[in-house]
């Protein structure tokens, strides 16, 4: 038995190859789209920063239980944090395009105020606050 070039089996094999090539092409295109979008996934926290530091008293001893205030200059909202045993405090997810004012108080005494500027490009800001006891 001889095959003719127009046989149904040869035609279906050609269609199968074309279909397979289309699928491969679609997968490659899909992978290219994901590869192009991958850097954007890492940029979800673009424009955000964190603020850490310690509240210190006499002879730079850490103060446990000081209240640290962070005022947003854009809307005047104030966040607060009670310092840990080692005097540390932490504020996360702060907008980098906003100025903030920071200070601490403990037993009626207040630290000097510090400003975090929107022009400061650091993603992690570290500021120690000194309260005179």
Buried (B, 14 or more C-beta within 10 A) or exposed (E): EEEEEEEEEEEEEEEEEEEEEEEEEEEEEEEEEEEEEEEEEEEEEEEEBBBBBBBBBEEEEBBBEBBBBBBBBEEEEEBEBEBBEEBBBEBEEBEBEBBBBBBBBBEEEBBEEBEBEEEEEEEEBEBBBBBEE
